[in-house]
Amino acid sequence: MSEHSTDAATEAFVAHRNLLFTVAYELLGSAADAEDVLQETWLRWVGVDLSAVRDPRAYLVRISTRQALNRLRSAARRRESYVGPWLPEPLLTSPDVADDVELADSVSMAMLLVLETLGPTERAVFVLREVFGLEYEEIAGTVGKTPATVRQIAHRARAHVAARRPRGEVTPAEARRAVEAFRRAVETGDLRDLMDLLAPDVVLLGDGGGVVRAALRPVVGAGRVAQLLRRIALRAVSLRAEQVNGHPALVVRLDGEIDTVLALRLDDGLVTGLYAVRNPEKLSRMTSETALRR
């Protein structure tokens, strides 16, 4: 490849890097795996004859999606032996992610867990169509299906996600107020305040990855969850609201180090899901903001 072609390839890749990362992250739920996908995408991209590429953005998305699908299938096997519940890797995100409501919704911890219930191809079709607005013909070439089949897959995936996504829209302001009220209740350890905020059938999932202590099974019910949150409050030195995956979440620090990222799922004004990521290997993206783009 000539120096001019290398410069053009680099320019196109850099221009779309954040988009490619976002696609890979939404498919994998792992920033580390998404970064590996970016590296694989670059290695393939520099070998492409750019004169034959009509739309660099679409071409790069196709490469990264295929690489992510390869990883997604192997990741599913790895997660079968994961110690305790597996949760997505949390990202510290900038305010502009929260401003894009559709993007923020698509990368929320709650939505990423819904996407985990889809098969690899279904997940790719849903993300590319519903989040990034690709045409069925573009998606068909990416996943190796006919446009008609992709339409059917998209219809099934939409119905599947709609049945499992959080009920009722929550504005960013409402989410901030809910998280702040939740923070105060956890910080004070006031059981009555906590019980007022938690849905009766609230579920807490803890991800320690076998590296640090965490619940190995879902903790179900407002009473049990409230007691567990009180124990967290007793250990915490700092309990602060941060923008995580486009939504306010609580970050627990001990001795200045991040110990737990606690994301919330809100349904009809109550907390119905709590996702406590404690695995240290998943907390590296909480020290600086990650740029996400559509």
JOPE-V622665 format. One record per backbone hydrogen bond with DSSP energy under -1.0 kcal/mol. NH is the residue of the N-H (numbers start at 1). CO is the residue of the C=O. E is the energy in kcal/mol with one decimal. If there is no record, write none. Layout:
nh co e
NH CO E
NH CO E
This chain:
nh co e
6 2 -2.5
7 3 -2.3
8 4 -2.2
9 5 -2.6
10 6 -2.7
11 7 -2.6
12 8 -2.2
13 9 -2.4
14 10 -2.8
15 11 -2.1
16 12 -1.4
20 16 -2.6
21 17 -2.6
22 18 -2.1
23 19 -2.5
24 20 -2.4
25 21 -2.9
26 22 -2.6
27 23 -1.6
28 24 -1.8
29 25 -3.6
34 30 -2.0
35 31 -2.4
36 32 -1.7
37 33 -2.2
38 34 -2.1
39 35 -2.0
40 36 -2.3
41 37 -2.7
42 38 -2.5
43 39 -2.1
44 40 -1.6
45 41 -2.7
46 42 -2.4
48 45 -1.7
50 48 -1.0
52 49 -1.8
53 50 -1.4
59 55 -2.4
60 56 -2.9
61 57 -2.4
62 58 -2.1
63 59 -2.2
64 60 -2.7
65 61 -2.5
66 62 -2.1
67 63 -2.2
68 64 -2.6
69 65 -2.6
70 66 -1.9
71 67 -1.9
72 68 -2.8
73 69 -1.9
74 70 -1.3
75 71 -2.9
76 72 -1.9
78 74 -1.8
79 75 -2.5
81 78 -1.3
82 79 -1.1
89 29 -2.8
92 285 -1.9
93 243 -2.1
97 94 -1.6
99 95 -1.6
101 99 -1.2
104 100 -2.9
105 101 -2.5
106 102 -2.0
107 103 -1.5
112 108 -2.7
113 109 -1.9
114 110 -1.6
115 111 -2.8
116 112 -1.2
117 114 -1.6
118 115 -1.7
123 119 -2.8
124 120 -2.3
125 121 -2.6
126 122 -2.7
127 123 -2.6
128 124 -2.6
129 125 -2.1
130 126 -2.9
131 127 -1.5
132 127 -1.7
134 128 -2.8
139 135 -2.3
140 136 -2.5
141 137 -1.6
142 138 -1.2
143 139 -2.5
144 140 -1.3
145 140 -1.6
150 146 -2.4
151 147 -2.2
152 148 -1.7
153 149 -2.6
154 150 -2.9
155 151 -2.2
156 152 -2.3
157 153 -2.8
158 154 -2.6
159 155 -1.9
160 156 -2.4
161 157 -2.8
162 158 -2.8
163 159 -1.6
164 161 -1.4
165 161 -1.9
175 171 -2.6
176 172 -2.4
177 173 -2.2
178 174 -2.4
179 175 -2.5
180 176 -2.4
181 177 -2.4
182 178 -2.3
183 179 -2.9
184 180 -2.3
185 181 -2.0
186 182 -2.5
187 183 -2.9
188 184 -2.3
189 185 -1.2
190 185 -1.0
194 190 -2.3
195 191 -2.9
196 192 -1.7
198 194 -1.7
199 271 -2.5
202 199 -2.1
203 272 -1.8
204 219 -2.8
205 274 -2.9
207 276 -2.9
211 208 -2.3
212 208 -1.4
219 204 -2.7
221 202 -2.7
222 200 -1.5
225 221 -2.5
226 222 -2.6
227 223 -1.9
228 224 -1.9
229 225 -2.5
230 226 -1.9
231 227 -1.5
232 228 -1.7
233 229 -2.3
234 230 -1.8
235 231 -1.2
236 232 -1.9
237 253 -2.0
238 253 -1.8
240 251 -2.1
242 249 -2.8
244 247 -3.6
245 91 -2.4
247 244 -1.7
249 242 -2.6
250 262 -2.5
251 240 -3.1
252 260 -3.1
253 238 -2.6
254 257 -2.6
257 254 -2.3
259 252 -3.4
260 252 -1.5
261 277 -2.1
262 250 -3.4
263 275 -2.4
265 273 -2.8
267 270 -2.7
268 167 -1.3
270 267 -2.0
271 197 -2.8
272 265 -2.3
273 265 -1.4
274 203 -2.4
275 263 -2.7
276 205 -3.2
277 261 -2.8
278 207 -3.2
279 207 -2.0
282 279 -2.4
283 280 -1.4
286 283 -1.5
290 92 -2.8
